[in-house]
Amino acid sequence: VCFECSMAFCMGKKENIHLIGVPRRYAKNIEDVAVAALRVGRAELRFQAYVGIVIVESQGFLVIPELGIGGEAVGTSGIVVRIDFTRRDIRRIISEELPAVIYHEFTHLVRERVFGTGSTLLDAFVSEGMACFVEQSLCPKRRIPYVSKIKNEKRVWSKAVPLLLRRGYDHAGWFFGVKAVPRWAGYRFGYLIVSKFAAVHRTPLFRLVRMRARDVFVGSGYAA
């Protein structure tokens, strides 16, 4: 038995949690975890605008294989989360991965409100790096696979440097891998840039997520 569509109205109706195809036995837990994560995200990032979350039952090939879950931010107020409920570790996914995905995508919503969609490779690096940094800051015991060290890191970074301010870059290649660029390279470089900036400047999260990509990059002094 599953919920075709369930809505949880909470926190003064500032967000709707929509569950589609979610097995009934997990629905209440998922709603509770999602609402709690939104409360933390709002408090840490000082963001009070409306947010709607759609959590969808998904096939394994539509989620991150290592995690059993995937997400995306939609516009300035929407988050879509896909979960593979056939996984044996589904309860861990709900308790550990779901909050992290919400923090990650919530960060994108904040930055989209402030800056709109970035246009350069540097914008993309810092945007994803910022989301990963927030994710790590709010879930410090969780390992994020897509910010792990990549093969030939310095060499790959040297390929990125002349492209940083370019529009029309290969987004899929830099974030999901092509022959010359390892999978998740963009997440890795973005996270290193943002984490180095944060270590030097001790900027609170709510201010950090509202900083321009170029300012974060220059202030980080990052050079692989």
C-alpha positions in Angstrom: 0.0 0.0 0.0 1.4 3.4 -0.9 0.4 7.0 -0.7 -0.5 8.3 -4.1 -0.2 11.8 -2.8 0.0 13.0 0.8 0.5 16.6 2.1 1.8 17.7 5.4 1.0 21.3 6.2 3.3 22.5 8.9 5.1 25.5 10.4 2.3 28.0 9.6 1.7 26.5 6.1 5.1 27.7 5.0 5.8 24.4 3.4 4.0 21.4 1.9 5.5 17.9 2.0 4.1 15.9 -0.9 4.6 12.1 -0.9 4.1 10.3 -4.1 4.3 6.5 -4.3 5.9 6.3 -0.8 5.1 3.1 1.1 2.6 3.8 3.9 4.9 2.3 6.6 7.5 5.0 5.9 5.3 8.0 5.3 5.0 9.4 8.8 8.7 9.0 9.4 9.6 10.7 6.2 7.2 13.6 6.9 8.7 14.1 10.4 12.3 14.0 9.1 11.6 16.4 6.2 9.8 18.9 8.5 12.6 18.8 11.1 15.3 19.3 8.4 13.4 22.3 7.0 13.2 23.8 10.5 17.0 23.4 10.9 17.7 24.8 7.4 15.5 27.8 8.0 17.1 28.6 11.3 20.7 28.1 10.1 20.3 29.9 6.8 17.7 32.4 7.9 15.4 31.8 5.1 11.6 32.1 5.7 10.1 32.0 2.2 7.7 29.2 1.2 9.3 25.8 0.4 7.5 22.8 -1.1 9.0 19.4 -1.1 8.0 16.5 -3.3 9.3 13.1 -2.2 8.9 10.4 -4.9 9.4 6.7 -5.0 12.1 6.1 -7.6 13.9 3.4 -9.5 17.5 2.7 -8.5 19.0 4.2 -11.7 17.4 7.6 -10.9 19.2 8.0 -7.5 22.8 8.2 -6.5 23.8 4.5 -6.3 26.1 5.0 -3.3 23.3 6.7 -1.3 19.9 5.4 -2.6 18.6 8.9 -2.8 18.9 12.0 -5.1 17.5 15.5 -5.2 17.2 18.7 -7.1 16.1 22.3 -6.4 13.4 23.6 -8.6 13.2 27.4 -9.1 13.3 29.4 -5.8 10.8 27.3 -3.8 10.7 23.7 -4.7 12.7 20.6 -3.8 12.3 17.2 -5.4 13.7 14.1 -3.6 13.8 10.6 -5.2 14.2 7.6 -2.9 14.7 3.9 -3.9 12.5 2.1 -1.3 13.7 -1.3 -2.4 17.0 -0.8 -0.6 17.9 -2.8 2.5 19.3 0.3 4.1 16.1 2.4 3.6 15.7 3.3 7.2 19.2 4.7 7.3 18.5 6.6 4.0 15.5 8.2 5.6 17.2 9.2 8.9 20.6 10.2 7.5 20.5 10.9 3.8 17.1 12.6 3.5 18.0 15.5 5.9 21.3 16.0 4.1 19.6 16.1 0.7 17.2 18.7 2.0 20.0 20.9 3.4 21.9 20.6 0.1 18.9 21.6 -2.1 17.7 24.2 0.4 21.0 26.0 0.0 20.4 26.1 -3.8 17.0 27.7 -3.2 18.6 30.5 -1.0 21.2 31.2 -3.6 18.7 31.1 -6.4 16.6 33.8 -4.6 19.7 36.0 -4.1 21.6 35.5 -7.4 19.4 33.6 -9.8 21.0 30.8 -11.9 24.7 31.3 -12.4 26.2 31.2 -15.8 29.9 30.3 -15.5 31.8 27.2 -14.4 33.0 29.1 -11.3 29.3 29.9 -10.4 28.5 26.2 -10.7 31.6 25.1 -8.6 30.8 27.5 -5.8 27.0 26.8 -5.9 27.5 23.1 -5.5 30.4 23.5 -3.1 28.3 25.7 -1.0 25.4 23.2 -0.9 27.9 20.4 0.0 29.5 22.6 2.7 26.1 23.3 4.3 25.3 19.6 4.1 28.6 18.7 5.8 28.2 21.4 8.4 24.7 20.3 9.5 25.5 16.6 9.2 29.2 16.5 10.5 29.4 12.7 11.0 28.2 11.9 7.5 30.6 11.2 4.7 29.8 12.9 1.4 31.0 10.6 -1.4 30.9 13.3 -4.1 33.5 15.6 -2.3 36.1 12.8 -1.9 39.5 13.3 -3.4 39.6 12.6 -7.1 42.4 11.0 -9.2 45.0 13.5 -10.6 43.3 16.3 -8.7 45.9 19.0 -9.5 46.0 18.1 -13.2 42.2 18.2 -13.4 42.1 21.5 -11.6 44.6 22.9 -14.1 42.1 22.1 -16.9 39.4 23.9 -15.0 41.3 27.2 -14.3 41.1 28.7 -17.8 37.4 27.8 -18.0 36.2 29.2 -14.7 34.7 32.4 -16.1 33.5 30.7 -19.3 29.8 30.4 -20.2 28.6 27.5 -22.1 30.9 25.0 -20.3 30.1 21.3 -20.1 28.2 21.1 -16.9 27.5 17.3 -17.0 31.1 16.6 -17.8 32.4 18.6 -14.8 30.0 17.2 -12.3 29.2 13.7 -13.5 32.4 12.9 -15.5 33.7 12.6 -19.0 36.9 10.9 -20.3 39.2 13.6 -19.1 37.3 14.7 -16.0 36.6 12.3 -13.1 33.1 11.9 -11.8 32.1 14.5 -9.3 35.1 16.8 -9.9 33.0 19.9 -9.8 31.5 19.0 -6.4 35.0 18.3 -5.1 36.5 21.6 -6.3 33.6 23.6 -5.2 33.6 22.1 -1.7 37.4 22.7 -1.4 36.9 26.4 -2.4 34.1 27.0 0.0 35.5 25.1 2.9 38.9 26.9 2.6 37.1 30.3 2.5 35.1 29.3 5.6 38.2 28.1 7.5 40.0 31.4 6.8 37.1 33.8 7.4 34.8 32.0 9.9 31.8 33.4 8.1 28.4 32.3 9.5 26.4 29.9 7.2 23.6 32.4 6.6 26.0 34.9 5.3 28.3 32.5 3.5 25.4 31.1 1.3 24.6 34.7 0.2 28.1 35.5 -1.0 29.0 35.9 -4.7 31.0 33.0 -6.2 33.9 35.2 -7.3 34.2 36.7 -3.8 34.3 33.2 -2.2 36.9 32.0 -4.8 39.2 35.0 -4.4 38.8 35.0 -0.6 39.6 31.3 -0.4 43.0 31.6 -2.1 42.3 28.1 -3.4 44.8 26.6 -5.7 44.9 22.8 -5.9 
